[in-house]
């Protein structure tokens, strides 16, 4: 059986390892997009391994168009919208269900489940899956359709139409609900991101061990120490605001800028969640008017740095934030 890159892990396992809630998971995925997030990889491999051959055979035998796997270009998509990818996978799966034999369809979904979830008890919507396959199996048996059998064209068309018209769309709703769990991420990038978000590691899962997490944290500590250490060679001139010229000052400015950029990214991610669904939005850096203020921003930067930020560097980064996200007056108590 095909094994995935050991350097990648499913969001289901990442969520279990760090006990992430929905909001935290969305922030992590947005931060990893587009270079360390792989929203279609598992579905594409499953399609190639279990479904494409059968769908192509149906096309050859019965002249029925096979659904094509959706193409995407992450470099052209500024933001990651999980619900759009989920809808595409639901459409693909429902179309394949009308064409592909139930055995192949079920084996492919079992593969997705095995690569996604740590424990069989973690699998949501198992009853929905069982009901769907029972219905598909019953329709195929009633039409005397076996895995290796070729029907007459009109018989296969009748079989396909029966699957389409007797199985309501709601029976496929479990696909978009489980889809976020099936997204793969670069493991090391995800561990680094969670470290910067101050979200602690909770438990080992397949692909994320305590030893791996400790090694990533150790590498981050070495990077921080290396950045803080005086360089042996003179550095190029910097445009840092009001620098005294000392290496210590420049290091603090650069660290402040990096922390500000990370907080700004988190703010923008939360703003998108706020605008898309105020009912499910959970407050972190924004107030209930969808904005934040300087005190909240600077406190978040200080928390990330572990010390007060370089004031003028932080103010310069604050000014770069979109005006629509900054509250300039006093915000009422939450």
C-alpha positions as CSV (number, residue, x, y, z in Angstrom):
1,X,0.0,0.0,0.0
2,X,1.2,3.5,-0.8
3,X,2.7,5.3,2.1
4,X,2.8,9.0,2.5
5,X,5.8,11.3,2.9
6,X,6.9,10.8,6.6
7,X,7.5,14.6,6.7
8,X,3.7,15.2,6.4
9,X,0.8,14.6,8.8
10,X,-2.9,15.0,8.7
11,X,-4.7,17.8,10.4
12,X,-6.6,15.3,12.4
13,X,-3.4,13.9,14.0
14,X,-2.0,17.4,14.4
15,X,-5.2,18.5,16.3
16,X,-5.0,15.4,18.5
17,X,-1.3,16.0,19.3
18,X,-1.9,19.6,20.3
19,X,-5.5,19.4,21.4
20,X,-6.4,22.1,19.0
21,X,-9.9,23.6,18.8
22,X,-11.5,24.6,15.5
23,X,-10.4,28.2,15.8
24,X,-6.7,27.2,16.5
25,X,-6.7,24.7,13.7
26,X,-7.9,27.4,11.2
27,X,-5.2,29.8,12.4
28,X,-2.5,27.1,11.9
29,X,-3.7,26.2,8.4
30,X,-3.9,29.8,7.4
31,X,-0.3,30.3,8.7
32,X,1.0,27.3,6.7
33,X,-0.7,28.3,3.5
34,X,0.4,28.0,0.7
35,X,3.8,26.3,1.0
36,X,3.3,23.9,3.9
37,X,-0.4,23.0,3.5
38,X,-1.5,20.3,1.1
39,X,-5.3,20.4,0.9
40,X,-5.8,17.9,-1.9
41,X,-2.9,15.5,-1.6
42,X,-4.6,12.7,0.2
43,X,-7.7,12.9,-2.1
44,X,-5.6,13.0,-5.2
45,X,-3.6,9.9,-4.2
46,X,-6.7,8.1,-3.3
47,X,-8.3,9.0,-6.7
48,X,-5.2,7.8,-8.5
49,X,-5.0,4.5,-6.5
50,X,-8.6,3.5,-6.2
51,X,-10.9,5.4,-8.4
52,X,-9.4,6.8,-11.6
53,X,-8.8,3.4,-13.3
54,X,-12.4,2.3,-12.7
55,X,-13.8,5.7,-13.8
56,X,-11.7,5.6,-17.0
57,X,-13.0,2.1,-17.7
58,X,-16.6,3.3,-17.4
59,X,-15.7,6.1,-19.9
60,X,-14.3,3.6,-22.4
61,X,-17.1,1.0,-22.0
62,X,-20.2,3.2,-21.7
63,X,-19.1,6.6,-23.2
64,X,-19.9,8.3,-20.0
65,X,-17.7,11.2,-19.1
66,X,-15.5,10.5,-16.1
67,X,-15.3,13.3,-13.5
68,X,-11.9,15.0,-13.5
69,X,-9.9,15.7,-10.4
70,X,-10.1,19.4,-9.6
71,X,-6.9,21.4,-10.3
72,X,-5.7,24.2,-8.1
73,X,-2.8,26.6,-8.0
74,X,-1.9,27.5,-4.5
75,X,0.5,30.2,-5.5
76,X,-2.3,32.1,-7.1
77,X,-4.6,31.9,-4.1
78,X,-3.9,34.5,-1.5
79,X,-6.0,32.9,1.2
80,X,-6.9,29.3,2.0
81,X,-10.7,28.6,1.9
82,X,-11.2,25.1,3.2
83,X,-15.0,25.1,2.5
84,X,-14.3,25.6,-1.2
85,X,-12.0,22.6,-1.4
86,X,-14.4,20.6,0.7
87,X,-17.3,21.3,-1.7
88,X,-15.1,20.2,-4.6
89,X,-14.3,16.9,-2.9
90,X,-18.0,16.4,-2.1
91,X,-18.9,16.9,-5.7
92,X,-16.2,14.6,-7.0
93,X,-17.1,11.8,-4.5
94,X,-20.9,12.0,-5.3
95,X,-20.2,11.9,-9.1
96,X,-17.8,8.9,-8.6
97,X,-20.4,7.1,-6.5
98,X,-22.8,7.1,-9.5
99,X,-20.1,5.6,-11.8
100,X,-17.6,3.6,-9.7
101,X,-18.4,0.2,-8.2
102,X,-19.2,0.4,-4.5
103,X,-16.2,-1.9,-3.6
104,X,-13.7,0.5,-5.2
105,X,-15.4,3.6,-3.7
106,X,-15.4,2.1,-0.2
107,X,-11.8,0.9,-0.4
108,X,-10.7,4.4,-1.4
109,X,-12.6,6.0,1.5
110,X,-11.2,3.4,3.9
111,X,-7.7,4.5,2.8
112,X,-8.5,8.1,3.4
113,X,-9.7,7.3,6.9
114,X,-6.7,5.2,7.7
115,X,-4.3,8.0,6.6
116,X,-6.3,10.6,8.5
117,X,-7.3,9.4,11.9
118,X,-5.1,8.0,14.7
119,X,-7.7,5.7,16.2
120,X,-10.8,4.0,14.7
121,X,-12.9,5.6,17.5
122,X,-11.9,9.0,16.2
123,X,-13.7,8.5,12.9
124,X,-16.8,10.7,12.7
125,X,-19.8,10.0,10.6
126,X,-19.1,6.3,10.4
127,X,-22.8,5.6,10.5
128,X,-23.3,7.9,7.5
129,X,-20.7,6.1,5.6
130,X,-22.1,2.7,6.4
131,X,-25.6,3.8,5.3
132,X,-24.3,5.2,2.0
133,X,-22.4,2.0,1.1
134,X,-25.4,-0.2,2.1
135,X,-27.6,1.8,-0.2
136,X,-25.1,1.7,-3.1
137,X,-24.6,-2.1,-2.6
138,X,-28.4,-2.7,-2.6
139,X,-28.8,-0.8,-5.9
140,X,-26.0,-2.7,-7.5
141,X,-27.3,-6.0,-6.4
142,X,-30.7,-5.2,-7.6
143,X,-29.2,-4.5,-11.0
144,X,-27.1,-7.7,-11.1
145,X,-24.0,-5.6,-11.2
146,X,-20.8,-7.2,-9.9
147,X,-17.3,-5.7,-9.6
148,X,-15.9,-7.5,-12.7
149,X,-19.1,-7.5,-14.8
150,X,-19.8,-5.3,-17.8
151,X,-23.4,-4.3,-18.3
152,X,-25.1,-3.3,-21.6
153,X,-24.9,0.5,-22.1
154,X,-28.6,1.1,-21.4
155,X,-28.4,-1.0,-18.3
156,X,-25.4,0.9,-16.9
157,X,-27.1,4.2,-17.7
158,X,-30.2,3.0,-15.7
159,X,-28.0,1.9,-12.8
160,X,-26.2,5.3,-12.7
161,X,-29.5,7.2,-12.9
162,X,-30.9,5.1,-10.0
163,X,-27.9,5.9,-7.8
164,X,-28.3,9.6,-8.6
165,X,-32.0,9.9,-8.1
166,X,-32.5,7.6,-5.1
167,X,-29.6,8.8,-3.0
168,X,-30.3,12.3,-1.7
169,X,-27.5,14.9,-1.7
170,X,-27.6,15.0,2.1
171,X,-26.1,11.5,2.2
172,X,-22.8,13.0,1.0
173,X,-22.7,15.8,3.6
174,X,-20.2,13.9,5.7
175,X,-17.5,14.5,3.1
176,X,-17.2,18.3,3.7
177,X,-17.5,17.7,7.4
178,X,-14.6,15.3,7.6
179,X,-12.6,17.1,4.9
180,X,-10.6,19.5,7.2
181,X,-9.3,16.5,9.0
182,X,-7.9,15.0,5.8
183,X,-5.7,18.0,4.9
184,X,-2.0,17.3,5.1
185,X,0.6,19.7,6.5
186,X,4.4,19.8,6.6
187,X,5.1,18.4,10.1
188,X,8.1,20.5,11.0
189,X,6.5,23.7,9.7
190,X,3.4,23.0,11.7
191,X,5.4,22.3,14.9
192,X,7.3,25.6,14.4
193,X,4.0,27.5,13.9
194,X,2.4,26.0,17.0
195,X,5.5,26.9,19.0
196,X,5.2,30.6,17.9
197,X,1.5,30.5,18.8
198,X,2.5,29.2,22.3
199,X,0.3,26.1,22.0
200,X,1.9,23.2,23.9
201,X,2.4,19.7,22.7
202,X,0.0,17.3,24.4
203,X,0.4,13.7,23.2
204,X,2.3,11.6,20.7
205,X,0.6,10.5,17.5
206,X,1.8,8.8,14.3
207,X,4.2,11.2,12.7
208,X,4.5,13.5,15.7
209,X,6.7,12.2,18.5
210,X,8.0,13.9,21.6
211,X,11.5,13.5,20.2
212,X,10.6,15.2,17.0
213,X,8.9,18.1,18.8
214,X,11.9,18.5,21.1
215,X,14.3,18.5,18.2
216,X,12.3,21.3,16.4
217,X,12.2,23.3,19.6
218,X,15.9,22.8,20.1
219,X,16.6,24.0,16.5
220,X,14.4,27.1,17.1
221,X,16.4,27.9,20.3
222,X,19.6,27.6,18.4
223,X,18.3,29.9,15.7
224,X,17.3,32.5,18.3
225,X,20.7,32.2,20.0
226,X,22.5,32.5,16.7
227,X,20.5,35.6,15.8
228,X,21.2,37.2,19.2
229,X,25.0,36.4,19.2
230,X,27.4,39.2,18.0
231,X,28.6,38.6,14.5
232,X,32.3,38.4,13.8
233,X,32.1,40.3,10.6
234,X,30.7,43.9,10.3
235,X,27.0,43.9,9.2
236,X,25.7,45.9,6.4
237,X,24.0,49.1,7.2
238,X,20.4,48.8,8.2
239,X,17.5,51.2,8.0
240,X,16.2,50.3,11.4
241,X,14.5,53.3,13.1
242,X,16.6,55.4,15.5
243,X,19.2,52.6,16.0
244,X,22.1,53.4,18.3
245,X,24.2,51.3,16.0
246,X,24.9,48.6,18.5
247,X,24.5,45.0,17.5
248,X,22.3,44.4,20.5
249,X,20.0,47.2,19.5
250,X,19.8,45.9,15.9
251,X,19.0,42.4,17.1
252,X,16.2,43.7,19.3
253,X,14.8,45.7,16.4
254,X,14.8,42.7,14.0
255,X,13.3,40.5,16.6
256,X,10.5,43.1,17.2
257,X,9.8,43.3,13.5
258,X,9.5,39.6,13.1
259,X,7.2,39.3,16.1
260,X,5.1,42.2,14.8
261,X,4.8,40.5,11.4
262,X,3.6,37.2,13.1
263,X,1.1,39.1,15.2
264,X,-0.1,41.0,12.2
265,X,-0.6,37.8,10.3
266,X,-2.6,36.3,13.2
267,X,-4.7,39.5,13.4
268,X,-5.6,39.3,9.7
269,X,-6.5,35.6,10.0
270,X,-8.8,36.4,12.9
271,X,-10.3,39.3,11.0
272,X,-11.2,36.9,8.1
273,X,-12.8,34.5,10.6
274,X,-14.7,37.4,12.2
275,X,-16.0,38.6,8.9
276,X,-17.0,35.2,7.6
277,X,-18.9,34.0,10.8
278,X,-19.3,36.1,13.9
279,X,-21.2,33.3,15.5
280,X,-18.3,30.9,15.5
281,X,-15.5,33.6,15.9
282,X,-13.6,33.3,19.2
283,X,-11.9,36.4,20.5
284,X,-8.2,36.5,20.7
285,X,-6.8,39.8,19.4
286,X,-9.8,41.6,18.0
287,X,-12.6,43.3,19.9
288,X,-16.3,42.7,19.2
289,X,-16.2,45.6,16.6
290,X,-13.7,43.6,14.5
291,X,-10.8,45.9,15.4
292,X,-7.9,46.0,17.8
293,X,-5.9,48.7,19.4
294,X,-2.2,49.6,20.0
295,X,-2.2,48.2,23.6
296,X,-3.5,44.8,22.5
297,X,-1.1,44.7,19.6
298,X,2.0,45.6,21.6
299,X,1.0,43.3,24.4
300,X,0.8,40.4,22.0
301,X,4.2,41.3,20.5
302,X,5.7,41.5,24.0
303,X,4.2,38.1,24.9
304,X,5.7,36.6,21.7
305,X,9.2,38.1,22.4
306,X,9.2,37.4,26.1
307,X,10.3,41.0,26.7
308,X,9.2,44.5,25.8
309,X,9.5,45.2,22.1
310,X,11.6,48.0,20.6
311,X,9.1,50.7,20.8
312,X,9.7,52.6,17.6
313,X,10.1,49.5,15.5
314,X,6.8,48.2,16.9
315,X,5.1,51.5,16.2
316,X,6.4,51.4,12.6
317,X,4.9,48.0,12.1
318,X,1.6,49.0,13.7
319,X,1.3,51.8,11.2
320,X,1.5,49.2,8.4
321,X,-1.7,47.5,9.5
322,X,-4.8,48.2,7.4
323,X,-6.8,51.1,8.8
324,X,-9.9,49.0,8.9
325,X,-8.4,46.8,11.6
326,X,-7.1,49.5,13.9
327,X,-9.3,51.1,16.6
328,X,-7.7,54.4,17.5
329,X,-9.8,55.3,20.5
330,X,-10.6,53.5,23.7
331,X,-12.4,50.2,23.3
332,X,-15.2,49.5,25.8
333,X,-14.7,46.6,28.3
334,X,-15.4,43.2,26.7
